[in-house]
């Protein structure tokens, strides 16, 4: 099920898209997904962002996609990642308030994901949550914005997916960012920035990543 809501934000309304898995009463987690740059047409309806939402929903997660400031029904103006990160964290922190009809979501694991500019917001948000002793279960960065914005270091286990022929964010810049962290990067041969004709592969990679982590958790608990 798909729905849209507007919730109270820090400086006005925030529009969010919510995608529910089939087993609504037994959520595996809640994924918050950031979209590309608002000044270049980025919205929560972006195909890559929608694909990320479908990937999480397919493995039993609730997916939440907020529109950044000045986009759609979200109020405010673009703030170069600062206000967008504040809003992203606000959406996460107030989930139980604006999603009171789904109390099971409050205690569910969290995942952050983002595409392009949204990867910058997601990475910054994950760093803040970790510093607050609330680390997320998964961090998924697609078309990571290295070289465009000051991407922070991320934790081991972060899934980074990039197109070999990305014309917006060169693969070399992403590798330069990942190298000091010894962070693996999954490269899709021939893929451009928007993963044209590669969205099915992108979805499968994210699903496999989440399912593999869940399997490892179950194995550890059974020992």
C-alpha positions as CSV (number, residue, x, y, z in Angstrom):
1,X,0.0,0.0,0.0
2,X,1.2,3.5,-0.9
3,X,0.1,6.7,0.7
4,X,1.2,10.3,1.2
5,X,1.0,12.5,4.3
6,X,2.2,15.9,5.3
7,X,3.7,16.1,8.8
8,X,4.8,18.9,11.0
9,X,8.5,19.8,10.4
10,X,11.0,22.2,11.9
11,X,10.1,25.1,9.6
12,X,6.8,24.0,8.2
13,X,5.1,21.0,6.5
14,X,7.1,18.0,5.2
15,X,5.5,15.8,2.6
16,X,6.3,12.1,3.0
17,X,5.5,9.0,0.8
18,X,4.9,5.8,2.8
19,X,5.1,2.4,1.3
20,X,3.9,-0.5,3.3
21,X,4.9,-4.2,3.0
22,X,2.3,-6.9,2.8
23,X,2.9,-8.0,6.4
24,X,2.1,-4.7,7.9
25,X,1.7,-5.9,11.4
26,X,5.1,-7.6,11.5
27,X,7.5,-5.0,10.1
28,X,11.1,-6.0,9.7
29,X,12.2,-2.4,9.9
30,X,11.7,1.2,8.7
31,X,13.8,2.6,5.9
32,X,14.1,6.4,5.3
33,X,15.2,7.3,1.8
34,X,16.6,10.6,0.5
35,X,16.1,11.9,-3.0
36,X,18.4,13.7,-5.5
37,X,19.2,17.4,-5.6
38,X,16.0,19.6,-5.4
39,X,17.5,22.3,-7.7
40,X,18.0,19.8,-10.5
41,X,14.5,18.2,-10.4
42,X,15.1,15.7,-7.6
43,X,11.9,14.6,-5.8
44,X,10.7,11.6,-3.8
45,X,9.2,10.3,-7.1
46,X,12.6,9.8,-8.6
47,X,12.9,6.3,-10.2
48,X,16.0,5.3,-8.3
49,X,14.5,6.5,-5.0
50,X,11.2,4.6,-5.8
51,X,13.3,1.5,-6.6
52,X,15.0,1.7,-3.2
53,X,11.6,1.9,-1.5
54,X,10.3,-1.1,-3.5
55,X,13.5,-3.1,-2.5
56,X,12.9,-2.5,1.2
57,X,9.2,-3.2,1.0
58,X,9.9,-6.4,-0.8
59,X,11.8,-7.7,2.2
60,X,9.2,-6.6,4.8
61,X,10.3,-3.1,5.6
62,X,8.2,0.1,5.7
63,X,9.7,2.7,3.4
64,X,9.5,6.4,4.0
65,X,10.5,9.0,1.4
66,X,10.4,12.7,2.5
67,X,10.4,15.5,0.0
68,X,13.2,17.9,0.9
69,X,12.7,21.6,1.5
70,X,10.9,23.4,-1.3
71,X,9.9,20.2,-3.1
72,X,6.3,19.2,-3.6
73,X,4.2,20.0,-0.5
74,X,7.3,20.4,1.7
75,X,7.8,24.0,2.8
76,X,11.1,26.0,3.0
77,X,13.9,26.5,0.5
78,X,17.0,24.5,-0.4
79,X,19.6,24.6,2.4
80,X,22.6,22.8,0.8
81,X,22.2,19.8,3.0
82,X,22.1,21.4,6.4
83,X,18.3,21.9,6.7
84,X,17.7,18.8,4.7
85,X,19.6,16.7,7.2
86,X,17.8,18.4,10.1
87,X,14.5,17.5,8.5
88,X,15.5,14.0,7.7
89,X,16.5,13.4,11.3
90,X,13.3,15.1,12.5
91,X,11.2,12.7,10.3
92,X,13.1,9.7,11.9
93,X,12.8,11.0,15.5
94,X,9.1,11.8,15.3
95,X,8.0,8.6,13.5
96,X,5.9,7.5,16.4
97,X,4.0,10.8,16.5
98,X,3.1,11.1,12.8
99,X,2.7,7.3,12.3
100,X,0.7,6.7,15.5
101,X,-1.5,4.2,13.6
102,X,1.4,1.8,13.3
103,X,2.9,1.5,16.8
104,X,4.9,-1.5,15.7
105,X,7.1,0.8,13.7
106,X,8.4,2.7,16.7
107,X,10.6,-0.2,18.0
108,X,11.5,-1.6,14.5
109,X,15.1,-1.4,13.2
110,X,16.1,1.6,11.1
111,X,17.8,1.9,7.7
112,X,18.9,5.0,5.9
113,X,19.3,5.1,2.1
114,X,19.9,7.9,-0.4
115,X,20.5,8.5,-4.0
116,X,23.0,11.2,-5.2
117,X,22.4,14.3,-3.1
118,X,20.2,12.1,-0.9
119,X,23.2,9.9,-0.2
120,X,24.9,12.9,1.3
121,X,21.9,13.6,3.6
122,X,21.6,9.9,4.5
123,X,25.3,9.6,5.4
124,X,25.3,12.8,7.5
125,X,22.2,11.6,9.3
126,X,23.7,8.2,10.0
127,X,26.7,9.8,11.5
128,X,24.6,12.0,13.8
129,X,22.5,9.0,14.9
130,X,25.6,7.0,15.6
131,X,27.0,9.8,17.7
132,X,23.7,9.8,19.7
133,X,24.2,6.1,20.3
134,X,21.3,5.2,17.9
135,X,23.2,3.5,15.0
136,X,21.1,2.4,12.1
137,X,20.8,-1.2,11.0
138,X,21.6,-0.5,7.3
139,X,23.1,2.4,5.3
140,X,22.6,2.2,1.5
141,X,24.2,4.8,-0.7
142,X,23.5,4.9,-4.4
143,X,25.3,7.2,-6.8
144,X,27.2,8.4,-3.7
145,X,27.8,12.2,-3.8
146,X,31.6,12.0,-3.3
147,X,33.3,15.0,-4.9
148,X,30.1,16.9,-5.1
149,X,29.4,17.4,-1.4
150,X,31.6,16.7,1.6
151,X,30.6,13.1,2.2
152,X,31.5,11.9,5.7
153,X,33.2,8.6,6.4
154,X,30.7,5.8,6.9
155,X,30.8,2.6,8.9
156,X,31.9,-0.8,7.7
157,X,29.1,-2.7,6.1
158,X,27.6,0.2,4.3
159,X,26.3,-0.8,0.9
160,X,27.6,1.6,-1.8
161,X,26.4,1.1,-5.4
162,X,27.7,3.2,-8.3
163,X,27.4,3.2,-12.1
164,X,30.5,2.6,-14.1
165,X,29.6,5.3,-16.5
166,X,28.1,7.8,-14.1
167,X,28.5,11.2,-15.8
168,X,27.3,13.2,-12.8
169,X,29.5,11.8,-10.1
170,X,32.6,10.1,-11.6
171,X,33.3,6.6,-10.2
172,X,36.9,7.8,-9.6
173,X,35.7,10.3,-7.0
174,X,33.7,7.7,-5.2
175,X,36.7,5.4,-5.1
176,X,38.9,8.2,-3.8
177,X,36.4,8.7,-1.0
178,X,36.0,4.9,-0.3
179,X,39.7,4.0,-0.5
180,X,40.9,5.4,2.9
181,X,37.9,3.7,4.6
182,X,38.7,0.4,2.9
183,X,35.0,0.5,1.9
184,X,33.9,-1.8,-0.9
185,X,32.0,-0.3,-3.8
186,X,29.6,-2.3,-6.0
187,X,30.0,-1.1,-9.6
188,X,27.3,-1.8,-12.2
189,X,29.1,-2.1,-15.5
190,X,27.8,0.3,-18.1
191,X,25.3,2.0,-15.8
192,X,24.8,5.7,-15.9
193,X,24.0,8.0,-13.0
194,X,20.3,7.2,-13.1
195,X,20.8,3.5,-13.6
196,X,18.9,3.4,-16.9
197,X,17.9,-0.2,-17.6
198,X,19.7,-1.3,-14.4
199,X,16.9,-0.6,-11.9
200,X,16.0,-4.2,-11.5
201,X,19.6,-5.1,-10.7
202,X,19.8,-2.2,-8.2
203,X,16.7,-3.5,-6.5
204,X,18.0,-7.0,-6.3
205,X,21.4,-5.9,-4.8
206,X,19.6,-4.0,-2.0
207,X,17.3,-6.9,-1.3
208,X,20.1,-9.3,-1.1
209,X,22.1,-7.0,1.2
210,X,19.2,-6.7,3.7
211,X,18.3,-10.4,3.6
212,X,21.9,-11.5,4.0
213,X,22.3,-9.3,7.1
214,X,19.0,-10.7,8.5
215,X,20.2,-14.3,7.9
216,X,23.5,-13.5,9.7
217,X,21.6,-12.1,12.7
218,X,19.4,-15.2,12.9
219,X,22.5,-17.4,12.7
220,X,24.3,-15.5,15.5
221,X,21.2,-15.7,17.8
222,X,20.9,-19.5,17.3
223,X,24.5,-20.2,18.4
